[in-house]
């Protein structure tokens, strides 16, 4: 009997050692999406190589998920986390409105084993980018375009700084990087980037065109979404692709509730979905409902109305049998065709667009309002102004990736040109005369973070992500 107990103890200790070894050798590999706006609520997927353990709680062995900036200060903590399997965890985030823009490091703090005791920090350096929304013409960043917006342009006239990835003046939220300069006479201080209304990196008279075009228009700094509240379900738009190209079909699923916070006693839902009309083909918008946990065609009815010029779809569905349902998951989908025809003035590189939900009303079978959060998601459009074709993924390869000091780019055909950009679209390295199927590139001087490598051949072009690490 003593020998059996001893053997059992050995097996138990070996199991602990194996579990601990797996935890210490595993690592976080990616977070999707990699970018959002200040004030956003969003749904992310974190992938790893065996970091996560599934327990009785949906949170498994995860103690905390957080972001840290360059000064190592925590600015956000995940509201709701669910471990899907050993390699995947999902989480909802509420990004503070007043957080500084820039790159942040993802930190996943996990228990080493048995969901208790010591923890290990799994990090993914420079993995997440926070940007602010710039509304062209709102130079004083007070949410309305009027005559007062001329004053910051005059105060900052001649100033130069970061260009925007998208340099149009259409009335949608544009992503922009902070400039070093601020108008400190305003309270709170206003960054110079807002006075650069056309996003070309220079404050001058041309920026007044955005004021004329968008005069009297208003916006919300959080796109109209209500503040995120812990402990209640969320309605989240989830894109099926993290990156798209001209001509692709992009599908967004409307996900109500998750396994950690399901939606309870739901009878009907109405909401507004917002999208970027500049990159969506107005002739192709397909909305489907089908069967879901909320019901089927036999016991629910639906309506939707698209307002493409405003980038909105008004959607509602309700059960018809006077019986509420509880659950989580998609309750409908919308599909769009991607187009670059309406984009002007955009340089080579990623165009980040956001889809978000506002004005959600949830009711139970008696008509009582149920509290709900409103979420967002992002995807990147890889845009090529010269309209050359897209190569398939298997025709371009980057090795190693992630890379620390150098990487090799190879293609199935002779490479004519390679351009490496940072996430803002800034050129970091460029070779216009490669004429080879393979090319070694020294990236040791690059800062750690995410880059985009655009590879051209005579057959077309493809852009791949390149992650630089220490």
N, C-alpha and C positions, 0 to 999 in steps of 0.2 A: 504493500500500500504506500509506504514511504517513497519507494522508487517511482511509482506512478505519479505521486504528487510532485516529486522532483522533476520528472520529465515534463509534466504539465507546466511547471514553473519555468523550465528552460524554453519551452515553446512560446510561453507568454512573453518572456523577456526578448526572445528572438523577434517576435512579432512587433514588440515595441521598438526594437532597434531598426527593423525594416521600415516601420512607419516613420520613425524619426529620420532615417536616412533619406526616404523619399521626400519628406518635407523640406530637408535642408538642401537637397540637390535639385529640387524642382524650381521653376521660375515662372513669373508672369511674362507672357509673350506679346499680348496686344490688348488694346481697348478700342471698341467701336461704338459710336463714331469717335473721332479724334479731336473734334472741335465743336464748340458751342458759343453762344452769346452770353454776356452778362445778364443775369436775371432769368435765365432759361430754366425750365424744368425738362429733364430729358431722361430717356431710357438708354442704358448702355449695356454692352456685353463685354465681359472680361474673360480672356482666354489664357490658359497656362499649360504647362507640361506637368500635370499631376499634382498641382498645389492643393486642390480642394478635396475635402472629405465630407461626405453626406451623413448627417445625423438626424435626430428627431426634429430639429428646428430647420426651417428652410434656409437659415443662415449657415448651417453646417459648422465647420471649424473656423469661419471668418469672425474675428472679433470686431474689426473696424475696416472700412475702406475710406480713404481720404486722399486729398490732393495737397501737395506742398509746392510753394513757389521757390524762387531762387534763394530766398533768405531762410528757407526751411521752416516756414510758418504754415500751419494747417489753415486752410480757408474754407473747406467744405467737407462734410461727412455724409455718406450715403444715407438716404432716408429709409430705403427698403431694399433688402438684399436676399437673393435666392440662389443657392447652389444647385445647379442643374446636374452636373456630373463632375468627375475629378478634374476635368479640364475647363469647365465653363461655369461662370457665375453671372447673373444679371442683377442690375440695380437701378433704382430711380434716384435722380439727383435734383437738388434745388441749388442752382448757382446764385450766390448773392449778387444783388444789383450793383454794389459799389466795389467789387473785386477788380484789382488791376488786371489789365490785359497782358497776355504773354503766355509762355510755355510753362507747364507745371508737371511735376512728377507724380505718377500714380503710386500710392502705397497701399498694399493689401496686408493687413496685420492678421496672421493666422495662428491658431493654437498649433503647437508642434504635433500633438496627438491627443486622442481621447477627448477633444473639444474642451480642454481645460489646461491649467498650468502655464508654463512658459510660452511666449509667443515669438514668432519670427516675422520681420518685415520683409515682404516681397515687393521690390520696387521696379518701376518701368520709367526710366529717366526721360524727361522732356517729352512725355507721351501725350499730353493733352493741351490744346490751345484754347485760350479764352479770348474772344474778341468782343468788341462793342458794336452796337447797331448804329450806323450813320444814316440819317435820312437827309438826302440831298436838298439843300436850301435851309435847313434848320441849323444855321451857323452858330447860334447861341445855345443850342441843345436844350430848348425849353418846351419841346414837343409841338410847336406850331411854327409855320413859316409866315413871316410878316416883314414889315419894314425894319424892325429891330435887328434882323439878321444881317443887314448891311454893315452894321457897326463892327462886329468881329472881323469881317473881311478887310475893312479899313485899318483896324488896329494891327492885324497880322500881315498886311500887304507886303508881298515880296518874300515872305517866309517860305521855307522849303522843308520837306520831310518825307515820310514814307508814302509811297503811292498805294492806292487801293487795288486789290485784285480785280475789282469791277469798277470801271470809271464812268459808268453811265449816270444820268441824273434822274432816272425813273423813280417814281415814288414807291419804293420798297426798301426794306432794311438791307443795308449793305455792310459787309464786314470790313473793319478798318483797324489798323495798328496805331497805338498811341504815338504821338510826336513827343519830343523832349520838352517842347514849349507849352505853357499854359497861360490863359488870360486870367491872371490872379485877381483882377479887380472885380470879377464876377464871383458870386457866392452861390453854390460852390464853384471853384475854379473850372474853367472850360478848356479842354485840350484843343490845340490848334487844328487838329485833324478835322474838326467839325466845320471850320471855316474854309477848308479845301473842299468845297461842295462838289466839284467834279472829279475829285480823287486822283488828280494827275501829279500830286506832290508839290504843287506851287499855289500859293494864295494870290490871286490876281483878279482882274475885272471879269474874266471868263466865269468865275464862280457865281456871279450875279444871275447868270442864265437859269440856274437851279431855283433861285428865289422867284424869278418871274414865272417859271413853269409850274412851280408847286405852291404858289402863294395861297395862303389861307388853309392849306391842308394841315391836318393834325395827326398825331400818332401817339401810341403809348410806348414807353421805353421797354416794356416787357411784352410788347405786341398784344396787349389787352388781356394776357393771362393773369388769373388771380394768384396771389401768393400761395406757395406750396405749403400744405398742412400735413403733419405726420399722422399716421394711424388711420387714414381714409383711403379708399381705392382711387385709382387714377385712370383716365382715358388718354392713351398714348398713341401717337402715330408712329409706326415702325416701318422704315423703308426696307425693301428686300435687297438693296444693293448699297454698299458704301461708296461706290464710285460709278459713274455712268458716262457714256459717250453720246455724241450726236446720233439720233436715230434709235437709241435704246428705248425699251419700255420700262418704266419705273412704277412699281406697285407699292402702295402704302397700305398697311393693315391697321385698322383701328382697334387697339387692344384695350379692353376694359377689365381692370383688375388683374392681379397676378396671384400666384399660389400663396404668397405670404400675406397679402391683403386682398382677398377676393371681393367682388362686388356682391352685396347681399340684398335680397328682396327687391330685385329690379323688375319693373314692369315696362318702363319706356325711357328713351333717351333722345335728346335733341342737342346738336352741337354745330359749330362752324369750324370747318377745316380750312386753313390758310396755306397757300402754296405760292411759288414764284412764277407768275404768268410769263415772265420774260423767257424762261427756258422750257415751258410746257406748250405743246402744240394745241391750239384752241380747237382743232378739228377732231382731236382724239382724246376723250375723257370717258372712261368706262367705270361705272360704280356698280358693284355687286354685293349682295348680302348673303344669300344662300342659307344653309342651316348652320347654326352656332349654338353655344350653350344658352343663348337668350331665346332661341326658338327656331321654328322652320316656317316654310311658306304656309303651312296649315294653321299656325297659331300666332302669326305676327304679320304686320304690314309696314311698309317703308315708303319714304319719299326723299327726294334729293333735288336740289336746284343749284346749278353751277353759274357763277358770275365771273367769267374768265378775266374780264378787264380789271376786276378788283382782286383776282387771285383767291376766290373764296368758293366753297361749296357748303350750302346749308343742308344738313342731313338730319333725319329723324326716323326712328323706328319704335314701334310699340307692340306689345302683345295684345291679343283680342279676346282672351278666354278668362280674364279677371283673376289670373293666377300668376304670381310673381316668380321669378327664377333667381338663383344664386350661382355664381361661378366666376370664371376668369378666362380670358383669351380673346381672339379676334371676334368682332361682331359685324364686320363688313370690310370691304376693300375698295380702293380707287386706283385705277391704272392710268398713266399718262405716257404720251410719246414725247421724248426729249428732242428739243430743237435748239440750234444755236443761231437761227436766222435773225432773232431780235437783239442779239448782243452786239454792241458796238464799242470800240475803244478798249477792248480787253486784251491784255497781253497773253502770250502762251502761259498755260498753267491751269491750276484748279480754280473753278468758280464754285464757292461753297453756298449752297442754298438750304434754307430751313423750312420744314413743314411743322405747323403747330396748330393746336386746338384751343378755341375759346368758347365762351358762352354755353358751357355744358349745363344741361338740366337733366337730372335723374329723378324719376318718380317711382314710388312703390304702387301697389295695386289700389291704394286708397287716394292717391294723388299727392301724398306727402313728399317734399323735396328731400333727396338724399345727398349729403355732402360728397364732393368729388374733386380730385386734382386734375389739372389740365397740363398735358405734356407736350414735348416737341422732339423732333429728330432732325438730323442733318445728313446730307449726302454731297459729294463733290462731282461736278461736271468737269471732265478734262476737255478743254476747249482749244481748238487749233484754228486760228483765223484763216489760214491758207486753204483749209478744207481738204487736206490730203487724207487718204484712207487710214483706217485703223488696222494694225497688225493683230493677229490672234496672240493670245497669251503665250502659247508654246513657242512662238517665233522669236521671243526676246527673253534673255535670262540674265539675272544679276546674281553673282556669287562672290564671296559669301554675303548673306543678307539676313540679319544685321551684320554690319562690318565696322571695324574699328580704325584701321589705317589705310586699307586699300580695298577695292572691289574690281571684279572683272565683269564687263558687259559684253555679251555675245548675242549674235542673231543668226537666223537661218540664211540671211542674205547679206551682202556687203553693207556695212553701216556707213552712211554718208555724213551723219551729224549726231552729236550727243549734247544735250543741254541738261544740266542739273540745277534745280530751283529749290529754294526753301518753301515753307508752307504759305508764305505771302506772295509767291510768284517771283521773288527776287532771284536774278541769275547768280549762281555760285560758281559754275564751271561750264565752259562751252568749247567744243571742238567742232568746227564746220567742215573739216577735211579729214575724215577718218579713213575711208576707203579700205576697210578691213572688216572681217567678221567677228573680231575679238579685240577688246581694248581694256587695258589696265588703267585704273584711275586712282590717284593718290588723294584720299579724303582725310588724311590725318589732321589737316588744318581746319576742317569743318567742326563746328560746335556739335555736341551730341544732340540728336533730335531726328525728326522726320523730314525727308527730302523727296522730291519727285524727279526721276530720271526719264527724260524724253529721248527716245531713240528713233532715228529716222533711217529708212532705207529707201531704195528706189521703188519698193512696193507700197510703202506707206509709213505710218508712224505709230508708236505705242509709248505710253507713259506708265512707268512702274514706280511703286513706293520703294524708297531706300532708307533704311534706318541706320543712323550713325550712333555707335555706342563707344564707351571707353574701352 
